[in-house]
Amino acid sequence: MDGQLKRFTFYDLYWKLVKNVDNNTAGRIIKSICEYVFCGVQPSQIADDTEAFIWSNIEDILTRVKQLESAGKTPKSYNKRMAHFAFLESYYKAIKLMSDEDGGEYIKALCGYMFDGKEPKKLKPPVDMYFDLAKTKLELSKVRIISGCKGGKSEKVKVTDEQIAEATNRSHQGITFEEFMSLHPHIQNDLFASRLHLLDKVDWGYLDIGLDNCKEYKNCTSLYTILTHYKEIVSYAKW
């Protein structure tokens, strides 16, 4: 039995097929894709020949990639041929709360942002809220797209300061990544895409305070090393 997926690889092929259709059609297609991948349900909302054509062009890839990812394997051959990003189950949960038209606007905003590099403008409620919630995770996926374009060798793909700033929120203490780095100019960004998980739940404010009080890492010049010892360092964050 296939494992329960929490994410799947969304290819630019899917985007090309829904990019120019109306929002209602795009919304039904993305719901069908998500239901098939996450729930194993065959599409039940194919309304016309256009939707049937779109589905016929993606069904084989969806099926094969789902088999691979459910078995814990990476669809390397597809990833090398097509741009892609990780489509999370949380995006599907948002889509389920929206109408077909809103779901279509949402998927177009996600794909336009990821594949075309366009920041969506004037999204209507509740699409604007759901897109904002997805944005941080999308930024992490952007780095992975860059990794894929370079042969998937994420061990050697440098993460820029801008990508880190976009992938992490302002901390509870009001410190951004840029502000943190300006307070510690000796620290060098030596983070690579293969270590992106180290950014999860980082609070730059607590890290700033912890470094000031942690003698062992106070003068450390490696951002990677500091993030590796994040929990230890923030334990020194005393007020």
Residue, then its C-alpha position, 0 to 999 in steps of 0.5 A: m500500500d502506498g504511503q500517505l504523502k504530505r507533499f508531492t512534486f508539482y511540475d511546470l507542465y501542470w502550470k502550462l496547462v492551467k495558466n490560460v484557462d479560467n479560474n473555475t477550470a483551474g480550480r477544478i483541475i488543482k482539486s482533482i490533482c490534489e484529491y488524486v495524489f493525497c486521497g487516491v481519488q480519481p477526478s470526478q469534476i471533469a466538466d468539458d473537453t478542455e478539462a479532459f484534455i488537461w487531465s490526459n496530459i498529466e495523469d501518467i506523470l502524476t501516477r508514476v511520480k506518486q508511485l515513486e514518492s509514496a515509496g520514498k523515492t525521488p523522481k529524478s528523471y522528471n525533476k531533471r527535465m522539468a522545473h518543479f516545487a514541493f506542493l504541500e498538503s497544507y496548500y490542499k487544505a487551503i484549496k478545500l476551503m475555497s470555491d473553484e474560482d478562488g482555488g483557481e486564483y490561488i494556484k495561479a498565484l502559487c505557480g506565477y510566483m514560483f515559475d514566473g517569478k511574479e509577485p501576485k497583486k490584488l488577490k481577493p479575500p480569502v485567496d490573499m490570506y492563504f497565499d501569504l500563509a504559503k509564502t514562507k514555504l514557497e521561498l524554501s521551495k524556490v531554493r530547491i528549484i535552483s538546486g534542481c537547475k544545477g543538477g540537483k547537487s544541493e550540497k554545492v548550491k549556495v543560499t543567498d542572504e536574500q533567500i534566507a531573509e525571504a524564507t524566515n519571518r521577523s522574529h518575536q523580538g522584532i529582529t530580521f535576518e538582515e538586522f541580525m547579520s548587521l549586529h554580527p558583521h563577523i558572521q559569514n553566510d556559508l549555508f547551502a541548500s542541503r541545510l535549509h532545514l536549519l532555518d526552521k523556527v529560527d528566531w533571530g532575536y533570541l539567537d542575537i541575545g544568546l550569542d552575546n552571552c555564549k562564550e563558545y560561539k560568540n566569535c564564531t564566523s560560520l552561520y552554518t555552525i551557529l545554526t547547527h548549535y541553535k538550541e544550545i546558543v538560544s539557551y543563553a538568551k537571558w533577559 
